[in-house]
Amino acid sequence: MSSVSSIISLNQVSLGYGKGQSEQRLVHNLNLAVTNRQLIALVGSNGAGKSTLLRTIAGLQKPHSGTIELLNKSINTLNAKAFARYISIVLTGQAEISYVKAAELIAMGRLPHTGWLGNFSTIDQQKVNAAVEQAKVIHLLDKPIYQLSDGERQKVMIARALAQDTPIMILDEPTTHLDITNQVNIIQLLRTLVRNQQKCIIFSTHNIELALQVADRLWLMHQQTVIDKVPEDLVLSGTLPEAMSTDQAPFNPESGTFQVQHEENHPIALTGSGIRARWTQRALERAGYYLQPRSAVSVEIIANNHWNICNNNKLVSTVQSIESLLLRLSQLYSP
């Protein structure tokens, strides 16, 4: 990646906690370069330093060593207002004014662009309106912050960052507290902003499966460094499975998902194809069966939502739901 086109660059950056003998380094001599029109997902295990890295890029804490540049200028040379015109930030645990209404909090995103009197222009109001629509928070505008749920506060904070309208957005766990539908909506919104407005967005997440679907690049924090690659290369190289798999939930490179390990008690044969076969297999594995061709007990998926259960090639019963299938199998295997 060319440093000439970089909007953010980290040069020999080390970061961590403490000083002197109590110093704990999380990352050593990190070099990263970021261009516009990129959606970057920062992933890694708990305690790897994801929040620390984002706070350091955002200028909220200093690196132990090295330099961070914004448009080829050290971030230390920018005052707070100038910095806020380039980078908007949504961090976990961000301070909030509880009795301020959501509409007022979102409008605060325009402060870096208004005069010293804070007078709104037509453009400022348009930016706020667009942010409200994009984050889908119009129904929350009249509510004070203390009345909002965690998920609603998160969406309002994202709306404030959108209203700030910066070329760079940094978000620490933006989908925390959100249900799966809103998680997908927010991530799709970030991707749209990158594509249509050529923004650079860096967000941390524990939802690696979702990040693999949308991110242009993954930053994987592992072994005191950050591995920067496109998602598919991280998977195919084996780096992501090695770094993130556990004995209880190994990462499956073929499906791009983490798989819960189930106790396997009984072999069973399964014949069939398509979506019903996949969900039947999931149900069987969850119930403690493992697939093995030519097993004495077999399940055959047939037309019209029916399943045939056979034992030693003899039909035992036909059922019409997976619930009934599991119940009949448990009876078959019971002592």
VMD Tcl script that draws the C-alpha trace (Angstrom):
set ca {
  {0.00 0.00 0.00}
  {1.61 3.30 -1.02}
  {2.39 5.74 1.78}
  {1.82 8.65 -0.63}
  {-1.91 7.92 -0.81}
  {-2.24 7.12 2.90}
  {-4.54 9.27 5.00}
  {-3.42 7.60 8.22}
  {-0.04 6.01 8.80}
  {1.46 4.39 11.87}
  {5.24 4.27 11.90}
  {7.09 1.99 14.33}
  {4.28 2.43 16.86}
  {4.39 0.56 20.17}
  {1.54 0.86 22.62}
  {0.38 -0.53 25.92}
  {-0.14 0.35 29.58}
  {1.98 1.73 32.37}
  {5.51 3.09 32.44}
  {8.92 1.98 33.55}
  {9.10 -1.39 35.25}
  {5.29 -1.70 35.26}
  {5.05 -1.13 31.51}
  {3.05 -3.72 29.59}
  {3.45 -3.63 25.82}
  {0.51 -4.78 23.71}
  {1.95 -4.01 20.27}
  {5.56 -3.63 19.14}
  {6.91 -1.55 16.23}
  {3.66 -1.48 14.27}
  {3.56 -0.09 10.74}
  {0.17 0.44 9.11}
  {-1.08 2.59 6.26}
  {-4.72 3.41 5.55}
  {-6.23 4.91 2.41}
  {-9.70 6.30 1.86}
  {-12.60 4.20 0.65}
  {-11.77 1.34 2.99}
  {-13.87 -0.45 5.58}
  {-11.41 -1.96 8.05}
  {-12.49 -4.43 10.73}
  {-10.21 -4.73 13.75}
  {-10.48 -8.18 15.32}
  {-8.63 -10.13 17.98}
  {-9.04 -11.85 21.30}
  {-10.01 -10.05 24.50}
  {-7.10 -8.14 25.95}
  {-5.18 -7.98 22.66}
  {-5.39 -4.17 22.70}
  {-8.07 -3.34 20.14}
  {-9.55 -0.43 22.12}
  {-6.07 0.83 22.99}
  {-5.08 0.88 19.32}
  {-8.23 2.77 18.30}
  {-7.80 5.30 21.12}
  {-4.21 5.84 20.07}
  {-5.12 6.42 16.42}
  {-7.87 8.78 17.62}
  {-5.30 10.82 19.54}
  {-6.84 10.06 22.93}
  {-3.67 8.46 24.27}
  {-0.07 8.58 23.17}
  {1.88 5.62 21.88}
  {4.84 4.46 23.93}
  {6.98 5.02 20.85}
  {6.62 5.77 17.17}
  {4.54 8.33 15.29}
  {1.04 8.55 13.84}
  {0.40 10.80 10.88}
  {-2.83 12.16 9.48}
  {-2.48 13.34 5.88}
  {1.32 13.28 6.31}
  {1.19 15.49 9.41}
  {1.78 14.30 12.95}
  {-1.50 14.16 14.86}
  {0.28 15.97 17.69}
  {0.39 19.13 15.55}
  {-3.42 19.32 15.18}
  {-5.59 21.12 17.69}
  {-8.78 19.45 18.90}
  {-11.11 21.29 16.53}
  {-8.97 20.66 13.46}
  {-8.62 17.00 14.43}
  {-12.41 16.69 14.84}
  {-12.91 17.86 11.28}
  {-10.99 14.84 10.04}
  {-11.87 12.06 12.48}
  {-15.12 11.23 14.26}
  {-15.05 8.76 17.13}
  {-17.53 6.40 18.76}
  {-15.95 4.63 21.73}
  {-17.36 2.22 24.26}
  {-18.06 3.84 27.60}
  {-18.01 7.31 26.05}
  {-19.12 10.05 28.44}
  {-22.64 11.28 27.89}
  {-24.79 14.07 29.28}
  {-27.73 12.09 30.61}
  {-30.35 14.86 30.53}
  {-29.51 16.08 27.04}
  {-32.01 14.97 24.43}
  {-30.91 12.70 21.63}
  {-31.49 15.45 19.05}
  {-29.16 17.79 20.93}
  {-26.47 15.16 21.29}
  {-26.56 14.40 17.57}
  {-26.36 18.12 16.76}
  {-23.15 18.33 18.82}
  {-21.49 16.47 15.99}
  {-21.54 19.72 14.01}
  {-19.57 21.74 16.59}
  {-16.22 21.35 14.77}
  {-17.80 22.98 11.73}
  {-19.74 25.84 13.33}
  {-18.44 29.26 14.34}
  {-17.51 30.18 17.91}
  {-21.16 31.05 18.58}
  {-22.21 27.58 17.42}
  {-24.77 28.94 14.95}
  {-26.22 26.30 12.66}
  {-26.22 26.88 8.92}
  {-28.54 25.24 6.45}
  {-25.76 22.80 5.60}
  {-25.31 21.90 9.29}
  {-29.00 21.10 9.62}
  {-28.92 19.04 6.43}
  {-26.01 17.00 7.80}
  {-27.88 16.37 11.06}
  {-31.05 15.38 9.22}
  {-29.12 12.99 7.00}
  {-27.42 11.40 10.04}
  {-30.76 10.92 11.78}
  {-32.20 9.21 8.72}
  {-29.13 7.04 8.12}
  {-28.95 5.81 11.73}
  {-32.75 5.40 11.88}
  {-33.14 7.29 15.15}
  {-35.89 9.79 14.29}
  {-38.20 8.20 16.89}
  {-35.61 8.86 19.61}
  {-34.96 12.57 19.02}
  {-37.15 13.92 21.83}
  {-35.95 11.44 24.45}
  {-33.27 12.34 27.00}
  {-30.24 10.08 26.91}
  {-30.96 8.51 30.30}
  {-34.25 7.11 28.97}
  {-32.59 5.25 26.10}
  {-31.59 1.61 26.15}
  {-27.94 0.70 25.60}
  {-28.65 -0.13 21.98}
  {-30.55 3.10 21.39}
  {-27.72 5.16 22.93}
  {-25.27 3.37 20.67}
  {-27.26 4.31 17.57}
  {-27.54 7.94 18.73}
  {-23.76 8.10 19.25}
  {-23.26 6.73 15.75}
  {-25.69 9.36 14.42}
  {-23.62 12.07 16.12}
  {-20.48 10.75 14.41}
  {-22.33 10.71 11.08}
  {-23.44 14.32 11.58}
  {-19.80 15.25 12.16}
  {-19.27 14.20 8.52}
  {-15.56 13.45 8.68}
  {-13.54 11.58 6.05}
  {-12.41 9.14 8.75}
  {-14.58 7.36 11.30}
  {-13.28 5.24 14.18}
  {-15.78 3.06 16.03}
  {-15.04 0.76 18.95}
  {-17.55 -2.10 18.97}
  {-20.31 -0.12 17.20}
  {-22.71 -3.08 17.25}
  {-22.45 -3.76 20.98}
  {-25.90 -3.90 22.63}
  {-27.65 -4.14 19.23}
  {-29.83 -7.02 18.12}
  {-28.69 -8.92 15.03}
  {-30.95 -6.94 12.67}
  {-29.57 -3.61 13.86}
  {-26.03 -5.00 13.82}
  {-26.40 -5.81 10.14}
  {-28.08 -2.44 9.43}
  {-25.25 -0.49 11.07}
  {-22.50 -2.45 9.33}
  {-24.26 -2.11 5.98}
  {-24.55 1.64 6.62}
  {-20.80 1.88 7.27}
  {-20.11 -0.02 4.08}
  {-22.42 2.29 2.10}
  {-20.62 5.36 3.48}
  {-17.28 3.91 2.37}
  {-18.55 3.10 -1.11}
  {-20.64 6.21 -1.82}
  {-18.82 8.90 0.15}
  {-15.29 7.48 -0.06}
  {-14.82 7.52 3.70}
  {-12.29 5.49 5.62}
  {-13.94 3.62 8.49}
  {-12.12 1.54 11.10}
  {-14.27 -0.44 13.52}
  {-13.51 -3.11 16.09}
  {-15.77 -6.08 16.47}
  {-16.11 -9.52 18.01}
  {-18.45 -10.57 15.22}
  {-15.80 -12.01 12.95}
  {-18.32 -13.84 10.78}
  {-20.03 -10.54 9.91}
  {-16.71 -8.75 9.42}
  {-15.62 -11.38 6.91}
  {-18.65 -10.55 4.77}
  {-18.26 -6.77 4.62}
  {-14.72 -5.59 5.45}
  {-12.27 -4.59 2.74}
  {-9.42 -5.40 5.11}
  {-9.05 -7.16 8.43}
  {-6.64 -5.96 11.09}
  {-5.97 -9.05 13.18}
  {-4.32 -8.30 16.51}
  {-2.24 -11.35 17.32}
  {1.06 -11.98 19.12}
  {1.72 -8.29 19.82}
  {1.34 -7.14 16.24}
  {-1.40 -6.37 13.72}
  {-1.71 -8.49 10.59}
  {-3.24 -6.38 7.82}
  {-4.72 -8.35 4.91}
  {-7.89 -8.76 2.90}
  {-10.22 -11.16 4.77}
  {-9.97 -14.01 2.29}
  {-6.16 -14.09 2.45}
  {-6.26 -14.26 6.24}
  {-8.56 -17.27 6.05}
  {-6.79 -19.10 3.21}
  {-3.37 -18.61 4.78}
  {-4.61 -20.26 7.96}
  {-3.71 -17.19 10.02}
  {-7.24 -16.34 11.14}
  {-8.24 -19.92 12.02}
  {-5.00 -20.36 13.98}
  {-5.38 -17.09 15.87}
  {-9.08 -17.24 16.71}
  {-10.02 -20.92 16.97}
  {-10.51 -22.63 20.32}
  {-11.03 -26.27 21.22}
  {-14.66 -25.47 22.07}
  {-15.34 -23.36 18.95}
  {-12.98 -24.06 16.04}
  {-13.16 -21.79 13.00}
  {-14.31 -23.55 9.86}
  {-12.50 -22.01 6.85}
  {-14.98 -23.48 4.38}
  {-18.08 -21.90 5.94}
  {-16.38 -18.88 7.53}
  {-18.06 -19.66 10.85}
  {-17.18 -20.80 14.34}
  {-18.62 -24.19 15.16}
  {-19.66 -25.27 18.63}
  {-18.36 -28.71 19.48}
  {-21.14 -31.14 20.40}
  {-20.86 -34.37 22.32}
  {-21.06 -37.24 19.86}
  {-22.84 -40.33 21.17}
  {-24.43 -42.24 18.28}
  {-23.62 -42.72 14.59}
  {-26.34 -42.06 12.06}
  {-26.56 -42.03 8.26}
  {-28.27 -39.15 6.49}
  {-29.38 -39.02 2.87}
  {-30.83 -35.98 1.16}
  {-29.72 -32.60 -0.17}
  {-30.55 -28.91 -0.07}
  {-31.58 -26.69 2.78}
  {-33.55 -29.38 4.65}
  {-30.50 -31.65 4.65}
  {-28.30 -28.91 6.09}
  {-30.73 -28.07 8.89}
  {-31.40 -31.73 9.60}
  {-27.66 -32.30 9.97}
  {-27.38 -29.35 12.37}
  {-30.22 -30.70 14.49}
  {-28.73 -34.18 14.59}
  {-25.28 -32.92 15.58}
  {-26.76 -30.67 18.27}
  {-28.61 -33.69 19.68}
  {-25.39 -35.72 19.92}
  {-25.44 -37.76 16.71}
  {-22.58 -37.85 14.24}
  {-22.90 -38.62 10.56}
  {-21.47 -41.91 9.42}
  {-22.43 -43.61 6.12}
  {-23.77 -47.16 6.31}
  {-24.77 -46.83 9.95}
  {-27.45 -49.18 11.21}
  {-29.80 -46.26 11.88}
  {-30.43 -43.91 8.96}
  {-32.54 -40.87 8.16}
  {-33.78 -40.21 4.66}
  {-35.22 -36.84 3.64}
  {-38.13 -37.35 1.28}
  {-40.58 -35.03 -0.43}
  {-43.33 -33.00 1.20}
  {-41.46 -32.36 4.47}
  {-41.20 -35.99 5.51}
  {-38.30 -37.90 7.05}
  {-38.01 -41.70 6.97}
  {-36.21 -43.38 9.88}
  {-34.78 -46.82 9.18}
  {-33.03 -49.40 11.33}
  {-31.01 -52.08 9.55}
  {-32.67 -51.07 6.28}
  {-36.17 -51.53 7.71}
  {-38.54 -48.57 7.91}
  {-39.23 -47.72 11.53}
  {-41.36 -44.61 11.11}
  {-42.05 -41.52 9.02}
  {-42.17 -38.11 10.70}
  {-43.14 -34.63 9.51}
  {-40.89 -32.34 11.56}
  {-37.36 -32.24 12.93}
  {-38.77 -32.11 16.46}
  {-40.59 -35.39 15.82}
  {-37.47 -36.82 14.20}
  {-35.33 -36.11 17.28}
  {-38.00 -37.51 19.62}
  {-38.33 -40.73 17.64}
  {-34.55 -41.19 17.46}
  {-34.20 -40.71 21.22}
  {-36.81 -43.43 21.74}
  {-34.97 -45.69 19.30}
  {-31.68 -45.27 21.12}
  {-33.09 -45.38 24.65}
  {-32.08 -48.50 26.65}
}
mol new
graphics top color blue
foreach p $ca { graphics top sphere $p radius 0.5 }
foreach p [lrange $ca 0 end-1] q [lrange $ca 1 end] { graphics top cylinder $p $q radius 0.2 }
display resetview
